Structure formats: C-alpha cells, structure tokens
Amino acid sequence: MQIAGDEPDLILVTEVIPKAQVLPIAPALLALPNYSLYTSFDPTESNLGESGRRGIGIYVREALPSCEVHLQATPSMSIEQLWISLDLVSNDKLIVGCVYMSPSGDRHLGVAELDQALKQVNNLNPSHLLIAGDFNVPQID
C-alpha cells in the first residue's frame, strides 16, 4: 500500500485476509511506515482464508496515542469488528470502530450484534465516535 502527500491519521481496512490465504501473513506485507497496526486476527495463523473471517485492520499514525477497546463479544459473532480509542485534546477521546458484515451471513443476527456493540460503545461515553466499514446491507433505508 502506498500513501503519498498528506498522510491520514487513520486508515481503516476491511477484508484484509485473502480468501485463499494458507500460510501466515508476513508482518512486512501489512506494515506501513510511521503507522501502528491493530488487527482483528492473528496474522501468524495458518489457513486464515479458510476460516471464513475476512479480517479488519486499523492503521493509526504512530504519533497518536491509541489503544484497542475490547467489547464483550460472543465467540459466534456474525460480524467482525475492531474498536480503538485515541486520546484527543483535554479529556476528549475518539472511539473508532471498523465493522465487516459478510454478505452471506445472517443479516438479522449481524444487525442485532452490531446494535449490542454500539450500546457497549455508547456506555463508554466517548466524546467523539467514528464508525466505518463494510456493512453489506444494501436494502437499508
């Protein structure tokens, strides 16, 4: 991945894991200079492509203090999600979430799980919130 010019503070990526991924993903393939990477998967695992997960990555400019936010989740989650927190000015915090819902997954269950995740994030009382991703809900109004 190449970034030139005004480098963004955040880069959110869904479907990081190739469907045919068999060998572990080399860290160099995911690395971006001057960015810290948070992932929803362990890149050292084998057969990630067959796992059915597509993977999420959030790149944060190294100069920004950040940490992963762990939500209560069940192992049978039908959505993939990754949440991080960034310190802003004063006591302000930005919570950033990246979500992937498979087009072949159970949409009703996925929406219900997303609703539960958003309630948990809301309980953190963030001063700022950014949610992005691939929701695969074409009929949403």
C-alpha positions as CSV (number, residue, x, y, z in Angstrom):
1,M,0.0,0.0,0.0
2,Q,1.4,3.4,-0.9
3,I,0.4,6.7,0.7
4,A,1.8,9.9,-0.6
5,G,1.3,13.5,0.2
6,D,-0.9,14.3,3.3
7,E,-0.8,11.1,5.2
8,P,-4.0,10.4,7.1
9,D,-4.1,9.9,10.8
10,L,-6.2,6.7,10.5
11,I,-6.7,4.1,7.8
12,L,-9.5,1.6,8.2
13,V,-9.4,-1.6,6.1
14,T,-11.9,-4.5,5.8
15,E,-11.3,-7.8,4.1
16,V,-7.6,-7.8,4.9
17,I,-7.3,-11.6,4.7
18,P,-7.2,-13.0,1.2
19,K,-9.8,-15.8,0.7
20,A,-7.0,-18.2,-0.4
21,Q,-4.6,-17.4,2.4
22,V,-2.9,-20.6,3.6
23,L,0.4,-19.5,5.0
24,P,0.8,-16.9,7.8
25,I,0.8,-13.3,6.7
26,A,4.3,-11.8,6.9
27,P,4.4,-8.7,9.0
28,A,6.1,-6.8,6.2
29,L,3.0,-7.3,4.0
30,L,0.8,-5.5,6.5
31,A,3.3,-2.8,7.7
32,L,3.1,0.8,6.8
33,P,5.9,3.1,7.9
34,N,5.0,5.5,10.7
35,Y,1.8,3.6,11.5
36,S,0.8,1.2,14.3
37,L,-1.5,-1.6,13.2
38,Y,-4.4,-3.1,15.1
39,T,-5.9,-6.3,13.6
40,S,-9.0,-8.4,14.4
41,F,-7.0,-11.5,13.6
42,D,-3.6,-13.1,14.3
43,P,-1.6,-12.8,11.1
44,T,0.7,-15.6,12.3
45,E,-2.1,-18.2,12.0
46,S,-2.2,-20.6,9.0
47,N,-5.3,-21.1,6.8
48,L,-6.8,-17.8,7.7
49,G,-8.5,-17.7,4.3
50,E,-10.4,-20.9,5.1
51,S,-11.5,-19.6,8.5
52,G,-14.4,-17.6,6.9
53,R,-13.1,-14.4,8.5
54,R,-12.0,-11.6,6.2
55,G,-10.2,-9.5,8.8
56,I,-10.1,-5.9,9.8
57,G,-7.0,-3.6,10.1
58,I,-6.8,-0.2,11.6
59,Y,-3.7,1.8,11.0
60,V,-3.0,4.7,13.4
61,R,-0.3,7.3,12.9
62,E,2.4,6.4,15.4
63,A,2.5,9.9,16.9
64,L,-1.1,9.5,18.1
65,P,-1.7,7.7,21.5
66,S,-4.1,4.9,20.9
67,C,-5.2,1.6,22.4
68,E,-7.6,-1.2,21.5
69,V,-11.0,-1.2,23.1
70,H,-12.3,-4.7,23.9
71,L,-16.0,-5.2,23.9
72,Q,-17.9,-8.1,25.4
73,A,-18.5,-10.5,22.5
74,T,-19.7,-14.0,22.0
75,P,-17.5,-16.4,20.1
76,S,-20.2,-16.9,17.5
77,M,-20.2,-13.3,16.3
78,S,-21.6,-13.0,12.8
79,I,-19.9,-9.6,12.3
80,E,-16.2,-8.8,12.6
81,Q,-15.4,-5.7,14.5
82,L,-12.4,-3.8,15.8
83,W,-12.5,-0.8,18.1
84,I,-9.7,1.6,19.2
85,S,-9.5,4.7,21.4
86,L,-7.5,7.7,20.7
87,D,-6.7,10.5,23.2
88,L,-7.6,13.9,21.9
89,V,-7.2,17.4,23.5
90,S,-8.1,17.7,27.2
91,N,-10.1,14.7,28.3
92,D,-11.7,14.1,24.9
93,K,-11.5,10.6,23.4
94,L,-12.2,9.4,19.9
95,I,-13.6,5.9,19.7
96,V,-13.1,4.4,16.2
97,G,-14.8,1.3,15.1
98,C,-14.4,-0.7,11.9
99,V,-17.0,-3.3,11.1
100,Y,-17.4,-6.1,8.5
101,M,-20.6,-8.0,7.9
102,S,-20.4,-10.8,5.4
103,P,-22.9,-10.7,2.6
104,S,-23.5,-14.4,3.1
105,G,-24.1,-14.1,6.9
106,D,-27.3,-13.8,8.8
107,R,-28.3,-10.2,8.4
108,H,-30.7,-10.1,11.3
109,L,-28.2,-11.6,13.7
110,G,-25.5,-9.3,12.4
111,V,-27.6,-6.2,12.9
112,A,-28.6,-7.4,16.4
113,E,-24.9,-8.0,17.2
114,L,-24.0,-4.6,15.8
115,D,-26.7,-3.0,17.9
116,Q,-25.2,-4.7,21.1
117,A,-21.7,-3.5,20.2
118,L,-23.0,0.1,19.7
119,K,-24.7,0.0,23.1
120,Q,-21.4,-1.0,24.7
121,V,-19.5,1.7,22.9
122,N,-22.1,4.2,23.9
123,N,-21.7,3.1,27.6
124,L,-18.0,4.2,27.3
125,N,-19.3,7.8,26.9
126,P,-16.9,8.8,24.1
127,S,-16.7,12.5,23.3
128,H,-16.2,11.6,19.6
129,L,-17.2,8.5,17.7
130,L,-16.3,7.2,14.2
131,I,-17.8,4.1,12.7
132,A,-16.8,2.8,9.3
133,G,-16.7,-0.5,7.4
134,D,-18.5,-2.8,5.0
135,F,-21.9,-3.5,6.4
136,N,-23.3,-5.3,3.3
137,V,-26.9,-4.2,4.0
138,P,-28.0,-2.9,0.5
139,Q,-31.6,-2.6,1.4
140,I,-31.1,-0.3,4.4
141,D,-33.1,2.9,4.4
